[in-house]
Amino acid sequence: QQSKDEFVKKVFNQIDEYAPGFSDSVVGYDALAPPDLEEIFGLTGGNIFHGSMGLDQLFTQRPSYLYPAYTTPLSGLFLCGSGTHPGGGVMGAPGRNCASVALKQRRAFGM
């Protein structure tokens, strides 16, 4: 915990250089390291993006090059979420993209 507090203090001091008084305005904080994220939220390796954002996990390669564009080997089963393109974050893009693909396939099969 001491190293987390020291890190937070360094970050706050840096922010204070650009926004004087920032540290004094903070009423509380919680510093979570990757092991904390894994333990508390069940995120493997504490990774908020549900997997590495390495070259083999970018764009349509998420979650695997075997299942591109939100599809799976099971007809009508699609993947979306942080483990799919464009990855994690609070934006909803994986769900929107997946829904678009599902609707296109539905129309293509006359459903």
DSSP file with accessible surface (Angstrom, degrees, kcal/mol):
  #  RESIDUE AA STRUCTURE BP1 BP2  ACC     N-H-->O    O-->H-N    N-H-->O    O-->H-N    TCO  KAPPA ALPHA  PHI   PSI    X-CA   Y-CA   Z-CA
    1    1 A Q     >        0   0  135      0, 0.0     4,-2.4     0, 0.0     5,-0.2   0.000 360.0 360.0 360.0 -33.7    0.0    0.0    0.0
    2    2 A Q  H  >  +     0   0  143      1,-0.2     4,-2.5     2,-0.2     5,-0.2   0.917 360.0  49.4 -61.2 -43.7    2.9    2.4    0.7
    3    3 A S  H  > S+     0   0   85      1,-0.2     4,-2.2     2,-0.2    -1,-0.2   0.875 110.3  51.7 -66.4 -33.9    4.2    2.2   -2.8
    4    4 A K  H  > S+     0   0   46      2,-0.2     4,-2.7     1,-0.2    -1,-0.2   0.933 110.5  48.1 -64.7 -45.0    0.7    2.9   -4.2
    5    5 A D  H  X S+     0   0   60     -4,-2.4     4,-2.4     1,-0.2    -2,-0.2   0.896 111.3  50.5 -63.0 -39.3    0.3    6.0   -1.9
    6    6 A E  H  X S+     0   0   96     -4,-2.5     4,-2.1     2,-0.2    -1,-0.2   0.906 111.2  48.7 -64.7 -40.4    3.8    7.2   -3.0
    7    7 A F  H  X S+     0   0  134     -4,-2.2     4,-2.5     2,-0.2    -2,-0.2   0.937 110.9  49.7 -64.5 -46.1    2.8    6.8   -6.6
    8    8 A V  H  X S+     0   0   14     -4,-2.7     4,-3.1     1,-0.2     5,-0.2   0.921 109.3  52.5 -59.9 -42.0   -0.5    8.7   -6.1
    9    9 A K  H  X S+     0   0  135     -4,-2.4     4,-2.6     1,-0.2    -1,-0.2   0.918 109.4  49.3 -61.4 -42.1    1.4   11.5   -4.4
   10   10 A K  H  X S+     0   0  149     -4,-2.1     4,-2.0     2,-0.2    -1,-0.2   0.918 112.9  47.2 -63.0 -43.0    3.8   11.8   -7.3
   11   11 A V  H  X S+     0   0   54     -4,-2.5     4,-2.4     2,-0.2    -2,-0.2   0.943 112.9  48.2 -64.1 -47.6    0.8   11.9   -9.8
   12   12 A F  H  X S+     0   0   39     -4,-3.1     4,-2.7     1,-0.2    11,-0.3   0.903 110.1  52.3 -61.1 -40.8   -1.1   14.5   -7.7
   13   13 A N  H  X S+     0   0   78     -4,-2.6     4,-1.1    -5,-0.2    -1,-0.2   0.895 109.1  50.5 -62.0 -39.4    2.1   16.6   -7.4
   14   14 A Q  H >X S+     0   0  101     -4,-2.0     4,-0.7     1,-0.2     3,-0.5   0.923 111.5  47.0 -63.7 -44.4    2.5   16.5  -11.2
   15   15 A I  H >X S+     0   0   61     -4,-2.4     4,-2.8     1,-0.2     3,-1.3   0.899 104.9  61.4 -64.1 -38.9   -1.1   17.6  -11.7
   16   16 A D  H 3< S+     0   0   37     -4,-2.7    -1,-0.2     1,-0.3    -2,-0.2   0.801  94.8  63.0 -58.0 -29.3   -0.7   20.3   -9.1
   17   17 A E  H << S+     0   0  136     -4,-1.1    -1,-0.3    -3,-0.5    -2,-0.2   0.837 117.0  28.1 -64.1 -32.2    2.0   21.9  -11.3
   18   18 A Y  H << S+     0   0  184     -3,-1.3    -2,-0.2    -4,-0.7    -1,-0.2   0.675 134.7  31.8-100.9 -24.4   -0.7   22.4  -14.0
   19   19 A A  S >< S-     0   0   46     -4,-2.8     3,-1.9    -5,-0.1    -1,-0.2  -0.706  85.5-147.6-135.3  80.1   -3.7   22.8  -11.8
   20   20 A P  T 3  S+     0   0  115      0, 0.0    -3,-0.1     0, 0.0    -4,-0.1  -0.190  81.8  23.1 -52.8 135.5   -2.7   24.4   -8.5
   21   21 A G  T 3> S+     0   0   37     -5,-0.0     4,-1.2     3,-0.0    -5,-0.1   0.418  81.9 124.4  90.3  -2.3   -4.7   23.2   -5.6
   22   22 A F  H X> S+     0   0   62     -3,-1.9     3,-1.2     1,-0.2     4,-0.8   0.946  72.5  51.0 -54.9 -51.9   -5.8   19.9   -7.2
   23   23 A S  H >4 S+     0   0   31    -11,-0.3     3,-0.9     1,-0.3    -1,-0.2   0.876 107.9  53.2 -56.4 -39.1   -4.4   17.7   -4.4
   24   24 A D  H 34 S+     0   0  150      1,-0.2    -1,-0.3     3,-0.0    -2,-0.2   0.743 104.9  56.2 -68.9 -21.7   -6.3   19.8   -1.8
   25   25 A S  H << S+     0   0   81     -3,-1.2     2,-0.4    -4,-1.2    -1,-0.2   0.631  82.6 100.9 -85.9 -12.2   -9.5   19.3   -3.7
   26   26 A V    <<  -     0   0   42     -3,-0.9     3,-0.1    -4,-0.8    -3,-0.0  -0.602  47.1-175.9 -77.9 124.7   -9.4   15.5   -3.6
   27   27 A V        -     0   0  156     -2,-0.4     2,-0.3     1,-0.3    -1,-0.2   0.568  67.2 -18.5 -95.9 -11.8  -11.6   14.1   -0.9
   28   28 A G        -     0   0   52      2,-0.0    -1,-0.3     0, 0.0     2,-0.3  -0.921  57.1-167.5 179.1 159.7  -10.6   10.5   -1.4
   29   29 A Y        -     0   0  114     -2,-0.3     2,-0.4    -3,-0.1   -21,-0.0  -0.979  12.4-148.8-154.5 161.7   -9.0    8.1   -3.9
   30   30 A D        -     0   0  130     -2,-0.3     2,-0.6     2,-0.0    -2,-0.0  -0.964  12.5-156.8-136.7 116.0   -8.5    4.4   -4.4
   31   31 A A        -     0   0   20     -2,-0.4     2,-0.5   -30,-0.0   -27,-0.1  -0.868  13.4-172.8 -98.1 118.4   -5.3    3.2   -6.1
   32   32 A L        -     0   0   66     -2,-0.6    -2,-0.0   -28,-0.1     0, 0.0  -0.958   6.8-160.9-117.4 124.4   -5.7   -0.2   -7.8
   33   33 A A    >>  -     0   0   33     -2,-0.5     4,-2.1     1,-0.1     3,-0.9  -0.514  42.1 -93.5 -90.9 164.7   -2.9   -2.1   -9.3
   34   34 A P  H 3> S+     0   0   72      0, 0.0     4,-2.3     0, 0.0     5,-0.2   0.878 126.4  54.5 -49.3 -41.8   -3.4   -4.9  -11.8
   35   35 A P  H 3> S+     0   0   82      0, 0.0     4,-2.4     0, 0.0     5,-0.2   0.891 108.3  50.6 -61.8 -33.6   -3.4   -7.6   -9.1
   36   36 A D  H <> S+     0   0   34     -3,-0.9     4,-3.1     2,-0.2     5,-0.4   0.914 109.0  50.7 -66.2 -42.9   -6.1   -5.7   -7.3
   37   37 A L  H  X S+     0   0   31     -4,-2.1     4,-1.9     1,-0.2     6,-1.3   0.882 111.6  48.4 -62.9 -37.4   -8.2   -5.5  -10.5
   38   38 A E  H  X S+     0   0   92     -4,-2.3     4,-1.3    -5,-0.2    -2,-0.2   0.944 116.1  42.6 -67.5 -45.2   -7.8   -9.2  -10.9
   39   39 A E  H  < S+     0   0  167     -4,-2.4    -2,-0.2    -5,-0.2    -3,-0.2   0.934 123.2  35.2 -68.1 -45.2   -8.8  -10.0   -7.3
   40   40 A I  H  < S+     0   0   97     -4,-3.1    -3,-0.2    -5,-0.2    -2,-0.2   0.920 134.0  21.1 -78.0 -45.8  -11.7   -7.6   -7.0
   41   41 A F  H  < S-     0   0  127     -4,-1.9    -3,-0.2    -5,-0.4    -2,-0.2   0.441  98.3-118.1-108.0  -4.3  -13.2   -7.7  -10.5
   42   42 A G     <  +     0   0   57     -4,-1.3     2,-0.7    -5,-0.3    -4,-0.2   0.739  54.6 158.9  74.3  22.0  -11.9  -11.0  -11.9
   43   43 A L    >   -     0   0   36     -6,-1.3     3,-3.2    -9,-0.1    -1,-0.2  -0.713  48.1-116.2 -81.8 113.6  -10.0   -9.3  -14.7
   44   44 A T  G >  S-     0   0  123     -2,-0.7     3,-1.7     1,-0.3     7,-0.2  -0.258  95.9  -5.9 -53.5 122.4   -7.4  -11.8  -15.8
   45   45 A G  G 3  S-     0   0   47      1,-0.3    -1,-0.3   -10,-0.1     3,-0.1   0.611 119.4 -79.2  66.3  11.4   -4.0  -10.3  -15.2
   46   46 A G  G <  S+     0   0    7     -3,-3.2     2,-0.7     1,-0.2    -1,-0.3   0.713  86.9 154.1  69.8  21.0   -5.8   -7.1  -14.1
   47   47 A N    X   -     0   0   51     -3,-1.7     3,-1.5     1,-0.2    -1,-0.2  -0.711  34.2-163.9 -91.0 113.6   -6.2   -6.3  -17.8
   48   48 A I  T 3  S+     0   0   91     -2,-0.7    41,-0.3     1,-0.3    -1,-0.2   0.624  86.7  62.5 -71.4 -10.1   -9.2   -4.0  -18.4
   49   49 A F  T 3  S-     0   0   68     39,-0.1    -1,-0.3     2,-0.1    39,-0.1   0.253 110.0-116.7 -99.7  12.7   -9.1   -4.8  -22.1
   50   50 A H  S <  S+     0   0  113     -3,-1.5     2,-0.2    -6,-0.1    -2,-0.1   0.904  86.6   5.5  56.4  41.6   -9.8   -8.6  -21.7
   51   51 A G  S    S-     0   0   24     -7,-0.2    -2,-0.1    -4,-0.1     6,-0.0  -0.473 103.0 -51.1 133.5 160.0   -6.5   -9.5  -23.2
   52   52 A S        -     0   0   70     -2,-0.2    -5,-0.0     1,-0.1     0, 0.0  -0.200  34.7-141.2 -59.3 145.1   -3.3   -8.0  -24.4
   53   53 A M        +     0   0   77      3,-0.0    -1,-0.1     5,-0.0     5,-0.0  -0.181  55.7 140.0 -99.4  40.2   -3.5   -5.3  -27.0
   54   54 A G  S >  S-     0   0   23      1,-0.1     3,-2.4     4,-0.0     0, 0.0  -0.186  73.7 -89.9 -74.4 173.7   -0.5   -6.8  -28.8
   55   55 A L  G >  S+     0   0  154      1,-0.3     3,-0.9     2,-0.2     6,-0.1   0.819 128.3  55.7 -57.8 -31.0   -0.2   -6.9  -32.6
   56   56 A D  G 3  S+     0   0  107      1,-0.2    -1,-0.3     3,-0.0     9,-0.2   0.478 109.1  49.0 -81.8   1.7   -1.9  -10.3  -32.6
   57   57 A Q  G <  S+     0   0   34     -3,-2.4     2,-0.3     5,-0.1    -1,-0.2   0.015  88.4 107.0-127.3  26.5   -4.9   -8.9  -30.8
   58   58 A L  S X  S-     0   0   46     -3,-0.9     3,-2.0     3,-0.1    27,-0.1  -0.763  77.6 -17.8-108.8 157.2   -5.7   -5.7  -32.8
   59   59 A F  G >  S-     0   0  140     -2,-0.3     3,-1.4     1,-0.3    26,-0.2  -0.230 132.2  -5.2  54.9-131.1   -8.5   -4.9  -35.2
   60   60 A T  G 3  S+     0   0   83      1,-0.3    -1,-0.3    24,-0.1     4,-0.3   0.485 120.3  80.8 -76.1   2.2  -10.3   -7.9  -36.5
   61   61 A Q  G <   +     0   0   73     -3,-2.0    -1,-0.3     7,-0.1     4,-0.2   0.435  69.3 134.5 -84.4  -0.6   -7.9  -10.3  -34.7
   62   62 A R  S <  S-     0   0    5     -3,-1.4    23,-0.7     1,-0.3     8,-0.4  -0.851  81.8  -1.3 -94.8 127.7   -9.8   -9.8  -31.4
   63   63 A P  S    S-     0   0   49      0, 0.0     2,-0.3     0, 0.0    -1,-0.3  -0.993 142.1 -26.1 -83.7 -11.7  -10.4  -12.2  -29.9
   64   64 A S    >   -     0   0   28      3,-0.4     3,-1.6    -4,-0.3    -2,-0.1  -0.982  46.7-120.0-159.7 149.8   -8.7  -14.4  -32.5
   65   65 A Y  T 3  S+     0   0  161     -2,-0.3    -3,-0.1     1,-0.3    -1,-0.1   0.732 112.8  66.8 -64.5 -17.7   -8.0  -14.4  -36.2
   66   66 A L  T 3  S+     0   0  101      1,-0.3    -1,-0.3    -5,-0.2    -5,-0.1   0.732 106.5  39.0 -74.1 -21.4  -10.1  -17.6  -36.4
   67   67 A Y  S <  S+     0   0   83     -3,-1.6     3,-0.5    -7,-0.1    -3,-0.4  -0.589  82.3 172.5-129.0  70.5  -13.2  -15.6  -35.4
   68   68 A P    >   +     0   0   54      0, 0.0     3,-1.7     0, 0.0    -7,-0.1  -0.326  57.1  21.6 -78.2 161.3  -13.1  -12.3  -37.2
   69   69 A A  T 3  S-     0   0   45      1,-0.3     3,-0.1    -9,-0.2    -9,-0.1   0.836 127.5 -64.4  55.4  39.3  -15.8   -9.7  -37.4
   70   70 A Y  T 3  S+     0   0   20     -3,-0.5     9,-2.1    -8,-0.4    -1,-0.3   0.545 101.9 130.0  71.7   6.4  -17.7  -10.8  -34.3
   71   71 A T  B <   -A   78   0A  35     -3,-1.7    -1,-0.2     7,-0.2     7,-0.2  -0.478  37.5-165.5 -92.6 165.4  -18.6  -14.2  -35.7
   72   72 A T        -     0   0   28      5,-0.6     5,-0.2     2,-0.3     4,-0.1  -0.882  40.9 -99.3-136.9 170.3  -18.2  -17.7  -34.3
   73   73 A P  S    S+     0   0  101      0, 0.0     2,-0.6     0, 0.0    -2,-0.0   0.718 104.4  83.9 -65.4 -18.3  -18.4  -21.2  -35.8
   74   74 A L  S >  S-     0   0  114      3,-0.1     3,-2.3     1,-0.0    -2,-0.3  -0.769  90.8-119.3 -89.8 118.7  -22.0  -21.4  -34.5
   75   75 A S  T 3  S+     0   0  121     -2,-0.6     3,-0.1     1,-0.3    -1,-0.0  -0.299  96.9  14.5 -57.2 129.4  -24.4  -19.8  -36.8
   76   76 A G  T 3  S+     0   0   55      1,-0.2     2,-0.6    -4,-0.1    -1,-0.3   0.421  98.1 113.6  85.5  -2.3  -26.2  -16.9  -35.1
   77   77 A L    <   -     0   0   88     -3,-2.3    -5,-0.6    -5,-0.2     2,-0.3  -0.914  43.7-179.8-105.4 122.8  -23.8  -16.7  -32.2
   78   78 A F  B     -A   71   0A  49     -2,-0.6     2,-0.4    -7,-0.2    -7,-0.2  -0.840  19.8-134.5-120.9 157.2  -21.8  -13.5  -32.1
   79   79 A L        +     0   0   59     -9,-2.1     2,-0.3    -2,-0.3    -2,-0.0  -0.906  29.8 156.7-111.5 138.2  -19.1  -12.1  -29.8
   80   80 A C        +     0   0   79     -2,-0.4     2,-0.2     4,-0.1     3,-0.2  -0.959  25.7  72.6-150.1 167.7  -19.0   -8.5  -28.5
   81   81 A G  S >  S-     0   0   29     -2,-0.3     3,-2.2     4,-0.2     6,-0.4  -0.703  96.8 -37.0 119.9-172.0  -17.4   -6.8  -25.5
   82   82 A S  T 3  S+     0   0   30      1,-0.3     6,-0.3    -2,-0.2    -1,-0.1   0.736 128.4  63.9 -61.4 -23.6  -13.9   -5.7  -24.5
   83   83 A G  T 3  S+     0   0   19     -3,-0.2    -1,-0.3     4,-0.2     2,-0.2   0.509  99.5  64.6 -79.7  -4.1  -12.4   -8.9  -26.0
   84   84 A T  S X  S-     0   0    4     -3,-2.2     3,-2.3     3,-0.1   -24,-0.1  -0.730  97.2 -37.3-114.8 168.9  -13.5   -7.9  -29.5
   85   85 A H  T 3  S+     0   0   54    -23,-0.7    -4,-0.2     1,-0.3    12,-0.1  -0.344 124.2  20.9 -62.9 137.7  -12.5   -5.0  -31.8
   86   86 A P  T 3  S-     0   0   42      0, 0.0    -1,-0.3     0, 0.0     2,-0.2  -0.917 104.4-136.6 -93.4  15.5  -12.0   -2.1  -31.0
   87   87 A G    <   -     0   0    0     -3,-2.3    -4,-0.2    -6,-0.4    -6,-0.1  -0.583  39.1 -21.3 104.6-168.6  -11.3   -3.3  -27.4
   88   88 A G  S    S+     0   0    7     -6,-0.3     2,-0.2    -2,-0.2   -39,-0.1  -0.039  72.2  95.6 -77.2 178.5  -12.2   -2.1  -24.0
   89   89 A G  S >  S-     0   0   51    -41,-0.3     2,-1.4     3,-0.0     3,-0.5  -0.472  81.8 -73.4 121.0 165.0  -13.2    1.2  -22.7
   90   90 A V  T 3  S+     0   0  159      1,-0.2    -2,-0.1    -2,-0.2    -1,-0.0  -0.686  96.0  97.4 -95.8  83.8  -16.5    2.8  -22.0
   91   91 A M  T 3  S-     0   0  107     -2,-1.4    -1,-0.2     0, 0.0    -3,-0.1   0.491  74.8-134.9-140.6 -23.4  -17.7    3.5  -25.6
   92   92 A G    <>  +     0   0   51     -3,-0.5     4,-2.2     1,-0.1     5,-0.2   0.507  62.6 130.0  76.8   2.3  -20.0    0.7  -26.6
   93   93 A A  H  >  +     0   0   24      1,-0.2     4,-3.0     2,-0.2     5,-0.3   0.890  66.2  54.8 -61.2 -41.8  -18.4    0.3  -30.0
   94   94 A P  H  > S+     0   0    9      0, 0.0     4,-2.4     0, 0.0    -1,-0.2   0.932 111.6  45.7 -59.3 -40.6  -17.9   -3.5  -29.8
   95   95 A G  H  > S+     0   0   32      2,-0.2     4,-2.5     1,-0.2    -2,-0.2   0.916 114.0  47.8 -66.8 -42.6  -21.6   -4.0  -29.1
   96   96 A R  H  X S+     0   0  178     -4,-2.2     4,-2.1     2,-0.2    -1,-0.2   0.939 114.0  47.0 -63.3 -46.1  -22.6   -1.5  -31.9
   97   97 A N  H  X S+     0   0   43     -4,-3.0     4,-2.1     1,-0.2    -2,-0.2   0.916 112.8  49.1 -62.8 -43.0  -20.3   -3.1  -34.4
   98   98 A C  H  X S+     0   0   11     -4,-2.4     4,-2.8    -5,-0.3    -1,-0.2   0.922 109.7  51.5 -63.9 -43.6  -21.4   -6.6  -33.5
   99   99 A A  H  X S+     0   0   49     -4,-2.5     4,-2.7     1,-0.2    -1,-0.2   0.904 108.2  53.0 -60.5 -39.3  -25.1   -5.7  -33.7
  100  100 A S  H  X S+     0   0   43     -4,-2.1     4,-2.2     2,-0.2    -1,-0.2   0.930 110.9  45.9 -62.1 -44.2  -24.4   -4.3  -37.2
  101  101 A V  H  X S+     0   0   29     -4,-2.1     4,-2.4     2,-0.2     5,-0.2   0.929 112.8  50.5 -64.4 -44.3  -22.8   -7.5  -38.3
  102  102 A A  H  X S+     0   0   27     -4,-2.8     4,-2.4     1,-0.2    -2,-0.2   0.916 110.9  48.7 -61.8 -42.5  -25.6   -9.6  -36.8
  103  103 A L  H  X S+     0   0   77     -4,-2.7     4,-2.5     2,-0.2    -1,-0.2   0.903 110.2  51.4 -65.5 -39.8  -28.3   -7.5  -38.6
  104  104 A K  H  X S+     0   0  135     -4,-2.2     4,-2.3    -5,-0.2    -2,-0.2   0.925 112.2  46.4 -62.4 -43.2  -26.5   -7.7  -41.9
  105  105 A Q  H  X S+     0   0   64     -4,-2.4     4,-1.7     2,-0.2    -2,-0.2   0.903 110.4  53.4 -67.1 -37.9  -26.3  -11.5  -41.6
  106  106 A R  H  <>S+     0   0  141     -4,-2.4     5,-2.8    -5,-0.2     3,-0.2   0.934 111.5  45.4 -61.8 -45.0  -30.0  -11.7  -40.6
  107  107 A R  H ><5S+     0   0  172     -4,-2.5     3,-1.6     1,-0.2    -1,-0.2   0.897 108.7  56.8 -64.9 -38.7  -30.9   -9.7  -43.7
  108  108 A A  H 3<5S+     0   0   83     -4,-2.3    -1,-0.2     1,-0.3    -2,-0.2   0.833 109.9  44.9 -64.1 -30.7  -28.7  -11.8  -45.9
  109  109 A F  T 3<5S-     0   0  146     -4,-1.7    -1,-0.3    -3,-0.2    -2,-0.2   0.267 116.9-113.9 -96.4   9.0  -30.5  -15.0  -44.8
  110  110 A G  T < 5       0   0   70     -3,-1.6    -3,-0.2     1,-0.2    -2,-0.1   0.811 360.0 360.0  68.2  31.5  -34.0  -13.4  -45.2
  111  111 A M      <       0   0  154     -5,-2.8    -1,-0.2    -6,-0.2    -2,-0.0  -0.585 360.0 360.0 -91.2 360.0  -34.8  -13.4  -41.5
